[in-house]
Amino acid sequence: MNLGLRWDYQSPVTEKNNAMTVGYDPSTPNPFQVPAGTINPATGQPYGTLRGGLLFAGANGAPRTPYKGDWNNIQPRVGFAYRVNDWISARANYGRSYLGITACCFGVQQDGYSQTTAIITAGPSIGVPFLQPVGSTLGLARANGQGFSFRNPDFAIPYSDQWMAGVNFELPGKIGLDVAYVGNKVDKLPVGRNINLIPIEERVKGIARLGGNPTYLSTQFPNPLAGLLPGTPLNAATLNRNELLRPNPLFQGITRDFNNLGWSSYRALEMSMNKRLSAGLLTNVTYTWSRRLQATSLLNSYDAKPYKDLDPNDRPQRVTITALYNLPFGPGQRFGGGTTGAIARFIEGWQYNVIGEMTSGTPIGMNGNAVPVATKFAVSDQSLAKWFDTSTRANPRPDGTFAWDTNIGTNDFRQSRLFIPDVRQDSKPTWSMSVFKTTRLSGSTTVQFRAELFNVFNTRLYGGPISTDPTSANFGVVSNSQINFARQGQLGLRLMF
């Protein structure tokens, strides 16, 4: 048995010259204000004091980092192994580890610290003028009339819990069998959220399915901010109701990143059988039966938590086969054991290798505008022209039923999950083979000739459907373009001394 404990501290990201934003202040009055009594035409109420804006590192009392340091990254580990008898042993372990910031949550936000300049191609000022970025000089007013994002100030570093329990069997014929249950759960993954959405009850008024008017949110009004925010989307002569109803009408979308709402998981039965080298043969066969899930995306912007669905890399079944066989030719071998000289050099040292893989395909995403009415979409007559059930209200099955209803209407909420549950992208067995010929020259010097062939049977793999939109002419159609490598061969010569 072994026990372990580890503690890490990863300091929040900083920028040497404080050239970055570190948050959003929702309450301080913005330097930009409209005249007192200015009415918001969508609500009929005065704007009041306009508040909020971006915070800049080290400016006006703001911190240098976008979030606080996470000091409690304690990581326990425990493991044990037990020998049941001469041919059975068992083992299990558990450990927690924290993700590296550079792997999951890196980068800095530098609104105000870049400036686009146009090339002047004629006249006395021909060339590229240099315009100095405004940096933090505008303070809270830097993003007025625009959308922006900022880091969650309470962000904590995500962590992974990993565990396994397995049994190893030593079988006759130098065969080893390993069977294990393996798990991994990653918590506190970052998820972005728009915090400047219109009230949901106003959104509902624009959804026909819920009794609303689809033109409600797109209705245009005279813009009280017109001409006051040059170069921004909110400077137009008119604005639609959706923009005017935002909680903070001075900005468009405000996305708070790095909310610790997401998670992902992996559960698997893993089996491995290997035959150690004997009679010139070495083999290894593995089988994995797994399930990968994740919740890292909001199905709708108003959702309280991310939607649980398949991981885009989920492959439930996977088999691999590898084998190496030293052919029994040459001195001391079954065939040609008594040969010498040039003949011995020619027939000895031949080795055949094979690698095969059989795996499930990855999930197919559902279109966000689709409205599925079925729970199963697999078809018995699957083809490139019809990869899954594409029956719709407008093009039903012979019995009049269908798998997909009319797409969602204007302003409506998403009703489809993220992935089709029972149909996968194309996947077929693929094989690679090679032959090596090793020849001793003199002393410890040998030369090895290699002939290798990848994708031996030239198996074609196809990508996902061109479209998963039920209104598209290519709905459920898979292109006949090959996405994997065609059969390839290579020759090599290796000198070892």
N, C-alpha and C positions, 0 to 999 in steps of 0.2 A: 504494500500500500504506500502511496505517496500523497502528501498534502502540500499545497502551495498557496501563496498569497502574494499578489502583485498590486502595486499602486502606481498609477500614471497621472501626470498632469500635463495637459496640452493647453498652452496659453492661447487666448483668443487672437485672431489675426489683427495685426496693426500695419500701418503704412509709415515708412520712415519719415515722410514729410507731412503726415496727417492728410494726405490727398485722398480722402474717402469719406463717405457718409456713414453714420453710425446709428441712425434711427429716425423715428418720426415723432414729432411733438404735436399731439392733437389739440392742445388747449391754448397755447400762447397765441395772442392776436397776430395775424400776418401783417407785414408792412403794407400790403395792398388792401385797400378798403374801398367799397363803393359808397356813394353819398348816402347819408342817413335817410332811412325811409324807402330806399330802393326796394321795389316789390319783386319777388320771384313769381313770374307769371304762371308757373305750374302749380304753385301752392296758394297764391293770393296773399302770402305773408311776407313781411319784410325780411331781407337777408340777415339783418343783424350784424354782429361782429364776425368777420371772416377769420377763422383760426387755423393754425397748423402749418406744417411744413417739414422739410428735411432737416436733420441735425448733422453737423459736420464735425469730424474728429477734432477734438481739442479747441473748438470754437465756442465762445459764449457759454463756457461751463460744461460743454458736452464731453463725455469720456472719449478716450482714444480708440476704444474697441466697440464693436456693434453689439456685443453681449458679454455677460459676466463670465469669469473663469469657473470651470466646473471642477471642483476640488475633491469630489467624493467618488472618484473612479477606482473603486476597490474591486479586485478581481480574484475571487477564490478559485482554486483548482483542487480536484480530488480524483484519485484513480487507484484501481487495484487490479491485481491479476492473481488467479488461483489455479493451481495445477490439480485437476480432479484425479487423474491417473496418468499413466505413461502416454496415452493417446488423446486425452481430452484436457483442454485448459479453457478457462473463462476469464473475461476481463470486462471492466466497465470504467468509464471516466466521465467527469463533468468539468467544464471550465467556462468562465466568463471573460470576455475581452471587449475592450472599447475600440470602436472604429477610429482609424486615424483621420484627423480633420482633412488632410489632403485627399483622402479617398472618398469622402462623402459630402463634405460641407465646407469647401475651400472657396477662395475668391474674395475680392473686395468690390464694393459698389462705389463707383467714382463719378456720380452725376456732377456735372459742372467742371470736370477736369479734362474734358476733351473739347475740341473745337473744329468743326468742319470748315474748310476754306475752299472757295471755288477758284479755278484757274481763269485768269483774265487773258484772253487771247488776242486782244487788239487795244489800241489806244496807248496813251503815255504810261499807264500803270500795268502794262503787260507783264505777266508772270504769276507767281503764287504769293499773294499777300499773307503775312503771318498775323493771325488773330490770336490774342492771348485768351485762354480759357478763363471764365469768370471765377472758377474755384468756389470758395465759400463766401465770396464778397456779397452775394445777394441774400445770404442767410436763409430764413424761412421762405423767402419769395423765389428761390431758385427754380422750383418745379411748378410754379403757378400755371394753371391752365393745361397741365399735362398729367399723365399717369406716371407712377413710379413704384418702386419696390424698396423694401428695407428688411433688415434681419430682425427676427424675433429677439428682443432683449433678454428673454428668459430661456434661450436655447440651451439645451443640455446635450452632451455628446452621446450619440447612439451606441448601444452595446449589443453584443451577441452572446447568447447562451448556447453552448454546444455540449452534446452528450452522446454517449454510445454505450451499448452493452452487446457483447458478442461471445461466441464460443468457437474454438478452433479444434478441428479433429485431424489427427494424423492417421491416415488410412494406409492399408497395404499398397505396395507398388509405388512407394515414394509419392503418394498423393496427399495433398493437404486441402482441407475444406474449411473455409471460414464463413460463418454466418453472423451477421450483426444488424442490430437496429440502431439507426443513426438519426439524430435530430439536431436542428439548428433553428433558433428563433432570434431575429434581430428586432429590437424595440427602439422606439423614439426616433424613427427615421423622419427626415424633414419633409413637410408638406406645405405648399404655399396656399394662402387664402386671401381673397379680395375682401378688404374690410370697408370698402366704399360702395357697396351694393345698395340699390334702392330697396326700401322695405318690401318684404315678400308679399304683403297684401296688395301693394301697388303692382307688382309683377303679375299677380294672379288676374288683375283687371285687364291685362293684355293677352290672356290665353283663352282662345275660343272654346277649347275642350272644357274649361272650368267656368264657362258662362261669360267670359270677358270679350273685349273687342280687340282684334289683332292690331289695329292701328293706334290703340291707346298710347303706347309708349313711343311711337314714332311721330306723333303729332308735333308739329313745329310751333315754336313761340318766338316772339321777338327776344333777342338776347340782351339782357341788361349789361353784360360784360363786353359787348361788341366794341371793338376798337381799343379796348383797355389792356388786352393781353396779346400783343402782336406776336405773330409767329407760332401761336399755339392753337390747338383745335377748338378751344373755348372762346376764340376771338371772332367767330363767325357772326353774321348778322342775325341768324336764328339758331336755336338749339332745340333738340327734341325733348320730350317730357322725361325720357330716361335720364338724360344728363342733368336736368334741372332738379330731379328728385333725389339725387345722391345726398347722403348724410352730410358730406362736405362738398358743396357745389363749386368750390374753388379748384377742385382737382377732378381728373377722370378716375380710372381704377387705381386703387392703392393696395398693393399686394404685400402682405407680411409673409416673408419667407421663413423657412427653418422652424415651423411649428412642429413640435415633437409628437405628432399624431400617428405616424405611419409605423408599419411593421411588416416583416416578411418571415416566412417559415419554410422549413424543409424537413420532411419525414421520409425515411427510406428503409427498406429491407435490402441489405447489400450482401451478396454472396460471391465468393471467389473460390475457384478450385484450380489448383496448380499441380502439375506433375514435374517434379524436379528432374534434372537431366539424368537420364538413364537410357541405355541402349541408343544413345544419340538423340533422344527426343526430350524436348522441354515444351510444355504447354501451359497456358493459363486461360481460363474461361471465367468471365465475371457476369453477374446478372444484378441489375438494380431495378427495384420496383419502388417508385417514389411519388411524392406529391409536393409540389411547390405552390404556395399561396402568397399573396401579398395584399396589403391595403395601403397604398401610397398615393392614391388619387381620389379627389372628391368627384362623385358621380355628377352632382350638381353643386353649384357654388354656395348654396345655402346649407348644404349638409353639415351636420355637427362633426362627423368623423369620416375618414376615407372608406371607400367601398371595398369590401373583401371579395377577391376574385382570384382566378388563376394567375400565376406569375407568367410573364411572356416567355420565359425560358423553360417552362414546365415540360418535361419529357418523361411520362410515367414509366415507360419500359425501355430498358437499354441492355443489350448483350454485346460483349466484346469477346473475340477469340483471337489469341495469338499463339503461334507455334513455331518452333525452330527444330529442324531435323538435320542432323549431321549424317549425310549419306554414308552407308557402310562399305565404302570402297577404299582400297589402298592398303599399304603395309599394316599388318596387325588387325585388319578389319575382316568382316565376314566374306566379302568378295575381293579378290585380288590381294589377299593377305600376304602372299609370297612374292609379290612383284617388287622390282627394284628399278633403279635408273629412271630414264625418261618416262617410261610407262607408269611407274609408281607416282612420279611427280604430276602426271596428267590426271590420273584417276582419283588421287587423294584430295582431301580438303574441300569437298563440295558440301554446301549447306543450303537448304531450302527454308524459306521463311514465309509466313502468311499472317496477315492481319485482317480481321473482319469486324464490322460493326453493324448492328441492327438496333434501331432506336425509333421511338415514337416521334412524330412531328410536333412542332411547337403550336400553341393555340393561335386561332385566327380572331383578330379583333372585330368587335361589332361596331357598326357605324352609329355614331351618337344620335343621328336623326331617325334611326330605324325604330319600329315598334314591333317587337316580336310577340306573337301570340301563341307560339308553340314552345315546348321545353326541349325538344329533340329535333336536330336538323340534319342528321346523317341520312344518306340515301343509299339504296342498294345498287343503283346504277351510276355510281360516281364516275365522272369523266371531267376532262378539262373544261368542257362547255357547261358543266353543272356539278360543281364541287360539293354543294350542299343543297338542301331543299330551298328552292328559290320561288316557291309559290306565293303569290301575293293576292290581295283583294282584287286587283285588276287582272291578274293572271292566275286563277286558282287551280287546284288539283281537279281531276275529272269529277270527283264527288262534290265539288263546290267549296271544300275547305281550303284553308291556306295557312302558311306559317308566319307571314309578315303582313301587318296591316299598313294603312297609309302612314307615311312619315309624320313625325310630330309637326305641329303647326308653329307659326311665328310666336316667339317668346316662351314656348312651352318648355317644360322640364324634360330632361333625358329620362327615357323609360327602359332603355336597353341596358343590359349588363355590359361589362367591358370586353368579354371574350365569348365566342360561341362555345358552349360547354362540351359538345361531343364530336366536333369535327376539327381535324388538325391539318396543318400544312403537309405537303408531300414528304414522305420519307421512305426509303427503301434500303435494303442491305447493300453495303459497299465493301469491296475487297481490294486489298493490295498484296502483291506477292513479289518475292525477290529470290535470286540465286546468287550465292557468293562462292567464289573459288579462291581458296587460300593456298599459296605455294611457298614452301620453304626454299630460299635461295642458298644461303650459307649462314652458319652460325645462328644468330638471333634475328637475322634479316628475313622478312617475308613480304610477299606482295599479294594483295587481295584484289581480285576483279569482281565488280558488282554489276548485276543487271537487275534493275528495279522497274516494276510496273505498278502504277497507281490507278485505282478505279479500273481494275482488270476487265470487267464485263461492260465497261462504258455505260454504267447506269446513269440515267438522266433523272435529276431532281428538279422539280418545278417550284416556283415561289408561291406566295399566297394569292388569293383572288385579286383581280384587277380592281374590283370595287365590291364593297359590302353595302352599298346604298341601294335599297330596293327599287329606286326610281331610275337607276342607271341601266343602260343597255348592256353593260358588262357585269351586271350583278351576278356574283357567284362564278364568274368565268376566270379560269386560270390561264395565263399566257403559256404558250408552248416553248418559251425560251428556257434554256437550261441554266440553272443558277450555280451548279457545282462544276468542278473541273472535269472536262472530258478525259478519257483515258490518256495517260501520259507515261512515257518511259524514259529512263535515263541509264547511262552507262558510266561507271566510275572505276578508277584504278587507285589503290591505296598502298603506299609503301611504308612498312613498319620496320624500324631498326632500333 
